[in-house]
């Protein structure tokens, strides 16, 4: 219909005017760090494959073997016929890895967060979110139909004020935060938030999408510094450092059983292909066997921030906040000319006025190239 096309074009023109238009760019990932785009080979600092496992021979072999034995797809929801035997092994391994009683694997991280929160919180419940939580956490909170309140980023005192004022008006309450914030790279104060949750009879849920595999010896953000923070609900993804696809929740056996019975995004979604599950199992094996390998991405990020004169990295994610979208795009193009892929991150992914280059570091990034990137960023962007 002409009115529909006209509507879409007006919206697209406005995005272009504000330097917020996005387009899909065909990208060939050659070995985990080098990519080919528009006929050029670039060293990518924009990928979440922190351990480069998507190209690891043993990981690819696990996928091939699973396809040979179980086929390419699961064929149905897990509660119908899509619960192939590999699921039980992966969920057992995840629970052991996170030191919980049980685990449940979802189709993706987005499906996990939009499924978990509504199961636990209804119209009379309270959801307290860190303001920089991932978009799928916000989506899950909104789907719960409960009262949704945000606290200032990593501000436990503000979270306490909100709980003190509102907890008595709700039957249940949940605090939800990223473990590692995907656009800023900093860590949540999980120990303090857990103490706060227990003081107010609330539940704490953390999204460890960017922590699993690279922090706490590979176990994630709740294990940093040789500690173990027993978070009630440990959610995460299998698509970053693990190199596969899917999401998960690690929690008590009763909570996991409830999810299998009530989480709509699990019940009404086709199960993951067997290859994805097999890859995740193989990746966890590798991470557990070689925890020293898991520290490399953060170590390389720290080397970059030290040379570039930036605050010390806490994770493999280093943001270069530039503010306006047009300048951010220009700096991204400049780095591409230098042979680096550093994609510009703009609203609504980040707040207006905080457009940035989000750099991610992996185990296989060459040290000399990290030094060269740091010198360019220091001299041409931060100067």
Buried (B, 14 or more C-beta within 10 A) or exposed (E): EEEEEEEEEEEEEEEEEEBBEEEEEEBEBEEBBBBEBEEEEBBBBBBBBBBBBBBBEEBBEBBEBBBEEBEEBBBEBBBEEBBBEBBEBBBEBBBEBBEBEBBBBBBBBBBBBBBBBBBBBEEEBBBBBBBBBBEBBBBBBBBBBBBBBBBBBBBBEBBBEBBEEBBEEBEBBBBBBBBBBBBBBBBBBBBBBBBBBEEBEBBBBBBBBBBBBBBBBBBBBBBBEEEEBEBBBBBBBBBBBBBBBBBBBBBEEEBBEBBBEBBEBBBEBBBBBBBBBBBBBBBBBBBBEEEEBBBBBBBBBBBBBEBBEBEEBBBBBBBBBBEBBEBBBBBBEBBBEBBBBBBBBBBEBBEEEBBBBBBBBBBBBEEEBBBBBBEBBBEEBEE
